[in-house]
Amino acid sequence: MALVITPRQLARRAELYHQLGQLTDAGIGLMQAIDTIRRSPPSRSFTIPLSRIYHSLEQGNTFGSSVRTAGTWVPGFDGALLDAGERSGRLPQCFKLLAHYYTERSQLARQVIGDLTYPLFLFHFAILIGPFPDLVLSGNIIGYLAKVLGVLVPIYVIVGVVLFASQASHGETWRAAMEALTRYVPFLGAARRALSLSRLAAALEALINAGVPVIEAW
């Protein structure tokens, strides 16, 4: 798994599920569909995990257990939904649900990045222009770079740590710790609770649509 999930990676995951949904919905067998996609995947990084899943199916394992051979490459939510889809005979619908889910996540991530572009530009411009008069007067480029990087590097490190810690690919213990830390942060805590509630509703909807009984879905 990548340290930080990007909109492009989310879009490629959506394309993978979209292709699987189309092929299986057209009557193509699951093994043949996976074999077709692993030969020409949306991303080269998908080749190895798809091959593991294919070889596991080839040995007679269920799709749910085969998905687990790919390790953390398949998120827990995806694995649970695909396993439910296999047991209910609605795998094509599950593939389509996941394709729609990752498409929405990719679009949201792109929108957030787009909305932050201008404020980030202004922030960097302010940092760069602050010590610029001293550079003009003294001509000390090293001193200018030291002042600029002395502000930017710590901020980049903090932002990088926050982004890494916020990724959904971490385990339950890690996510629980992050939720405990952000619970009392103004605005952020409330936003995270709202996001958690929306994900719960989306997960329940997907599982029920996949044919999972309500009690088992909960």
C-alpha positions as CSV (number, residue, x, y, z in Angstrom):
1,M,0.0,0.0,0.0
2,A,1.1,3.5,-0.7
3,L,1.9,5.8,2.2
4,V,-0.7,8.3,1.0
5,I,-3.7,7.5,-1.2
6,T,-4.0,9.9,-4.1
7,P,-7.1,10.7,-6.3
8,R,-5.4,8.9,-9.2
9,Q,-5.0,5.7,-7.1
10,L,-8.7,5.9,-6.1
11,A,-9.7,6.4,-9.7
12,R,-7.7,3.4,-10.8
13,R,-9.3,1.3,-8.1
14,A,-12.7,2.4,-9.3
15,E,-11.7,1.5,-12.9
16,L,-10.7,-2.0,-11.7
17,Y,-14.0,-2.6,-10.0
18,H,-15.8,-1.1,-13.0
19,Q,-14.1,-3.5,-15.4
20,L,-14.8,-6.5,-13.1
21,G,-18.4,-5.5,-12.8
22,Q,-18.8,-5.2,-16.6
23,L,-17.1,-8.5,-17.4
24,T,-19.0,-10.5,-14.7
25,D,-22.3,-8.9,-15.6
26,A,-21.8,-9.9,-19.2
27,G,-21.6,-13.6,-18.1
28,I,-17.8,-14.0,-18.1
29,G,-16.6,-16.2,-15.3
30,L,-14.8,-14.6,-12.3
31,M,-11.5,-16.4,-13.0
32,Q,-11.5,-15.4,-16.7
33,A,-12.4,-11.8,-15.8
34,I,-9.6,-11.5,-13.3
35,D,-7.2,-13.2,-15.7
36,T,-8.2,-10.7,-18.4
37,I,-7.7,-7.7,-16.2
38,R,-4.4,-8.8,-14.7
39,R,-2.9,-9.0,-18.2
40,S,-3.9,-5.4,-18.8
41,P,-4.7,-3.8,-15.4
42,P,-5.6,-0.1,-14.8
43,S,-2.3,0.1,-12.9
44,R,0.9,-2.0,-13.1
45,S,0.9,-2.3,-9.3
46,F,-2.3,-4.3,-9.6
47,T,-0.7,-7.2,-11.5
48,I,0.9,-9.0,-8.6
49,P,-2.1,-9.0,-6.2
50,L,-4.5,-9.9,-9.0
51,S,-2.2,-12.8,-9.9
52,R,-2.3,-14.0,-6.3
53,I,-6.1,-13.9,-6.3
54,Y,-6.2,-15.7,-9.7
55,H,-3.8,-18.5,-8.6
56,S,-5.7,-18.9,-5.3
57,L,-9.0,-19.3,-7.3
58,E,-7.2,-21.8,-9.5
59,Q,-6.4,-23.9,-6.5
60,G,-10.1,-24.1,-5.7
61,N,-10.4,-21.5,-3.0
62,T,-13.4,-19.2,-2.6
63,F,-13.2,-15.7,-3.9
64,G,-13.4,-14.3,-0.3
65,S,-10.4,-16.3,0.9
66,S,-8.6,-15.6,-2.4
67,V,-9.0,-11.9,-1.8
68,R,-7.3,-12.2,1.5
69,T,-4.2,-13.6,-0.2
70,A,-3.6,-10.1,-1.6
71,G,-3.1,-8.8,2.0
72,T,-3.6,-5.1,2.7
73,W,-4.0,-4.4,-1.0
74,V,-7.7,-5.1,-0.6
75,P,-9.2,-2.9,2.2
76,G,-11.2,-4.6,4.9
77,F,-14.5,-3.0,3.7
78,D,-13.9,-4.2,0.1
79,G,-13.1,-7.7,1.3
80,A,-16.2,-8.0,3.4
81,L,-18.5,-6.7,0.7
82,L,-16.9,-9.0,-2.0
83,D,-17.2,-12.0,0.3
84,A,-20.9,-11.1,1.0
85,G,-21.5,-10.7,-2.8
86,E,-20.0,-14.1,-3.5
87,R,-22.2,-15.8,-0.9
88,S,-25.3,-14.0,-2.1
89,G,-24.5,-14.5,-5.8
90,R,-24.4,-10.7,-6.4
91,L,-20.8,-10.1,-7.2
92,P,-21.4,-8.0,-10.3
93,Q,-23.6,-5.6,-8.2
94,C,-20.9,-5.5,-5.5
95,F,-18.2,-4.6,-8.1
96,K,-20.4,-1.8,-9.4
97,L,-21.1,-0.5,-5.8
98,L,-17.3,-0.4,-5.1
99,A,-16.6,1.3,-8.5
100,H,-19.2,4.0,-7.6
101,Y,-17.8,4.3,-4.1
102,Y,-14.2,4.8,-5.3
103,T,-15.2,7.2,-8.1
104,E,-17.0,9.4,-5.5
105,R,-13.9,9.3,-3.2
106,S,-11.6,10.2,-6.1
107,Q,-13.8,13.1,-7.2
108,L,-14.1,14.4,-3.6
109,A,-10.3,14.2,-3.2
110,R,-9.7,16.1,-6.4
111,Q,-12.2,18.8,-5.4
112,V,-10.5,19.3,-2.0
113,I,-7.1,19.6,-3.6
114,G,-8.5,22.0,-6.2
115,D,-10.1,24.2,-3.5
116,L,-6.8,24.3,-1.5
117,T,-4.6,25.2,-4.5
118,Y,-5.1,29.0,-4.3
119,P,-4.8,29.3,-0.5
120,L,-1.6,27.2,-0.6
121,F,-0.2,29.4,-3.4
122,L,-0.9,32.5,-1.3
123,F,0.7,30.9,1.8
124,H,3.9,29.9,-0.1
125,F,4.0,33.4,-1.7
126,A,3.9,35.0,1.7
127,I,6.6,32.8,3.1
128,L,8.9,33.4,0.0
129,I,8.3,37.2,-0.1
130,G,8.8,37.8,3.7
131,P,12.7,37.6,3.8
132,F,13.0,38.8,0.1
133,P,14.0,42.4,1.1
134,D,16.9,41.0,3.1
135,L,18.0,39.0,0.1
136,V,18.0,42.1,-2.1
137,L,19.9,44.1,0.4
138,S,22.5,41.5,1.5
139,G,22.6,39.2,-1.5
140,N,22.9,36.3,0.9
141,I,21.1,33.5,-0.9
142,I,22.0,30.8,1.6
143,G,20.6,32.9,4.5
144,Y,17.4,33.5,2.4
145,L,16.9,29.8,1.7
146,A,17.6,29.0,5.4
147,K,14.8,31.3,6.5
148,V,12.3,30.0,3.9
149,L,13.1,26.3,4.4
150,G,13.2,26.8,8.2
151,V,9.5,27.6,8.0
152,L,8.4,25.3,5.2
153,V,10.2,22.1,6.1
154,P,8.6,21.7,9.6
155,I,5.2,22.5,8.1
156,Y,5.7,19.9,5.3
157,V,6.7,17.3,7.9
158,I,3.7,17.9,10.1
159,V,1.3,17.8,7.1
160,G,3.0,14.6,5.8
161,V,2.5,12.9,9.2
162,V,-1.1,14.0,9.4
163,L,-1.8,12.8,5.9
164,F,-0.2,9.4,6.7
165,A,-2.0,9.1,10.0
166,S,-5.3,9.9,8.4
167,Q,-5.1,7.1,5.7
168,A,-7.9,4.5,5.9
169,S,-5.5,1.7,5.2
170,H,-4.2,1.6,8.9
171,G,-5.5,-1.0,11.3
172,E,-8.4,-0.5,13.7
173,T,-6.2,0.2,16.7
174,W,-4.4,3.0,14.8
175,R,-7.7,4.6,13.6
176,A,-9.2,4.4,17.1
177,A,-6.2,6.2,18.5
178,M,-6.5,8.9,15.8
179,E,-10.2,9.3,16.6
180,A,-9.4,9.7,20.3
181,L,-6.8,12.4,19.6
182,T,-9.1,14.4,17.2
183,R,-12.3,14.0,19.1
184,Y,-12.0,17.2,21.1
185,V,-10.4,19.3,18.3
186,P,-12.8,22.1,17.4
187,F,-14.5,21.6,14.0
188,L,-12.2,18.6,13.1
189,G,-13.7,16.3,15.8
190,A,-17.3,17.1,14.6
191,A,-16.3,16.6,11.0
192,R,-14.7,13.3,11.7
193,R,-17.7,12.0,13.6
194,A,-20.0,13.1,10.7
195,L,-17.6,11.3,8.2
196,S,-17.6,8.2,10.4
197,L,-21.5,8.2,10.5
198,S,-21.7,8.6,6.7
199,R,-19.2,5.7,6.1
200,L,-21.3,3.5,8.5
201,A,-24.4,4.3,6.5
202,A,-22.7,3.6,3.2
203,A,-21.3,0.3,4.4
204,L,-24.7,-0.9,5.7
205,E,-26.3,0.2,2.4
206,A,-23.7,-1.7,0.4
207,L,-23.9,-4.9,2.4
208,I,-27.7,-4.9,2.4
209,N,-27.8,-4.3,-1.3
210,A,-25.4,-7.2,-1.7
211,G,-28.0,-9.5,-0.1
212,V,-26.5,-9.7,3.4
213,P,-29.2,-9.9,6.2
214,V,-29.5,-6.8,8.3
215,I,-28.3,-8.5,11.5
216,E,-25.2,-9.9,9.8
217,A,-24.5,-6.6,8.1
218,W,-24.5,-4.8,11.5
